[in-house]
Amino acid sequence: MNASTLGAKNLWVAQYLYGKPSNQNLKNTDYGSWQYTSQMYYQSTPNLRSHNLDTSIDYNNIFNASQGLQDVYRLYNANTGEHFYTLNFAEKTNLQNVGWRYEGIGWLSSSSGSPVYRVYNPNAKGGDHYYTMSKWEAQQLVNKGWRWDNNGAPAFYSNGSKNLYVAYNPNASSGSHNYTTSSYEQNSLLRSGWKYGAVAWKVN
């Protein structure tokens, strides 16, 4: 297994270790987590004498959910070419029910930080959304006929260590902006003619 090509720090490796892990006996720390045993029993606890535990070592706490972070759902409308991003599970489900394709978790959003606003263009074919950290920019679009989403409250917050990239398609009337944490996706769009490759804000 080549750790450098598989994103090793995010891997949980299912292979058993020999020897007792300790601060002086850490195994395979090139990987994010390593399974120690799937057959651990606690003899002092009646319930666990007959129910085994799967026990792993998570060296950097990668696989434990961080507090205060929310999933951002990413959906795609094949009829308009727009990607849409929301924290709201009910909204995500409703869009799926009317034909949007769910593409998974776009990123993790903090519940605090610098606000990110979302505005909606009802005049674009099929509608269009735009996301910006600039309330002034959002207000300028609203003055031109766009509408505030989320009643003008922040849709997301910029706070984290990962880059969220934005690219712009000048030929699209809807779905003209794409947001992704994937540098591969971003570079693919730029190579195909999209413009304005930049970091939109920071995420987790």
N, C-alpha and C positions, 0 to 999 in steps of 0.2 A: 504494500500500500504506500503510495507516494503522498505524504502529508502535505507537501508544498502545493500540490495541484488540486487537492480536494477540500481546501478550506479547513484545515485540520483543527483549528481552534473551535470550530462549531460541530465537531464530530463526537458522537458518543459511540465508543467502540465496544462491541459485545464479544469480549474474549476474556477468559478468566486468568487472573494473576496467581502466581505462586508466592507464598510468603506473606507476612503480615504488613499491610501498608502503614507507613508512619512518616513523620517529617524527614527521617533519614532514609526512607525506603519508598520514595515516590516513583511510580512506574509510568513511563510513556507520557510525560507531561507535555510532549509536543501536541498531544490531542487535548480537546476540551474536557473530555470525561471518559472514564474507563470503568467498565463493569467489573466488580470484584467477585460477586457471587450471586446466583439466583436461588440459593438454597440456605439462607441464613435463618436460624431458629434462636429464639430467646428462651432458655430453659426456665428462667425465673418468672416468666409470664405465662399463665395457663393457656391463654388463647393462642399465643405464638409458639407454643410447643409443637402444635400440629399444623400451623399455617406458616409456611416459609415466606421470607421477604427477599425481594430483589434489591441488592445493595450495590450502589455505584459511587464512584468518587468524581465529584464535580470540582475540578481544581480551581476554577476562577468564577464559580457561581454563574456560569453562562446559562444553564438550563433552568434555573429558577426564575419564575416570572418576577420582574421588578415591580415594586409598588408604584402606584400613581401613573401607570402607563396604560393606554387604551389601544386596541386594534383599530387601524384605519382600513376599512374595506374598500377594495378597488373593483369597479365594475366598468363594463364596456358596452356601448350601444353600437352595434354593427350597422345600423341604419344611418347614423349621423357621424360616426367615427369618434365620438366623444368618450373619454374616460371620466369617471366620476368617483369622488372619494368622500367617504362619510364614516363617522364614528357610530352612527345610529344603526343598530342591527335591524330594527323594524323597517327603516328606510331602505336598507340593503335588500331585505326580503321582498318588499313591495316592488322594487325595481326589477328584481329577478322575475317576479310574477308577471311583469308586463314585457318581458323579453330581453332585459339587459343580461349580459353574461358576467357572472362573478369570476374574477381573476385571482382572488386570494387576498391576503393581508398585504397592503401596500407598504406600511411601516407602522411603527409604534409611536403614538403621540403622547407627549407629556400633558399633564393637567395644569401646568403653569409655564410661564416663560413669556416670550414676546409674542403678541397676538398675530394670527394669520386670518385674514378676512376672505369671505367667499361671496362673489356677486354673480348674478344670473342675467343673461341676455335673452329676453323673450322674443326678440326680433330675428335671431339667427335661426336657420332651418333646424328644427328639432330642439332648439334651445342650446345654450352654451353656458358654461361656468368658468369663472376665472378666480384664481387664488393669489393673494398678495399680502405682504407684511405692511404695505403702505396704506393706511386708512385714507390718506389724501388721494392716492391713485384710485382706490375703490370709490371714493366719493365723486371723483371726476367722471367715472364710468356711470355712476348712478345719475349724475346730472345730464348724461347723454341718453338716458333711457334704460340703462341696466337697473336691476333691482337688488336690494340687499337680500342675501340669504341669511337664515338664522337670526332674523330681526336685527341685523347689524352687529350682533355679538360675534366674538371670534369663533371661527369654525375649528381651528387648531391652534397650537402654540409651538413656537420655535424654541426647542430646548433639547439638546442631545449632542452626540458626537458624530453622527452620520450625516453625510450630505444628501439632501433631497434635490435632485437636478430638475431643471425645467428646460424644455425645448419648445420652439414655436414654429408652427407650420403656416407660412403666410398665404398659402393657397387654400386653406380650409376655412369654411364659414362657420363650422361647428367642430368642436374637438381640436381647436387650434393650438392648445397647450397640453403638453404631456408632462407628468410629474413622476419621477422614479428614483429609487435609491440605487438602481443598477447602472453602473458606469458602462456596462456592455450595451444595455438597451439605449442609453443616452447617446453613446457614440454611434450606434447603428442608425439612429434617427438623424444625427448630424451628417453622417455619410450619405444618407438618402435625400438630403436637401432641406431638412429642418434647420432652423436658425436659433440664435440666442442660447447657446449652451452655457448655462450658468447654474450656480447653487441658489435655489429658491429660498430654502431655510434649512435649519438643522433638526434632525429627528433622532429617534432611538431605534 
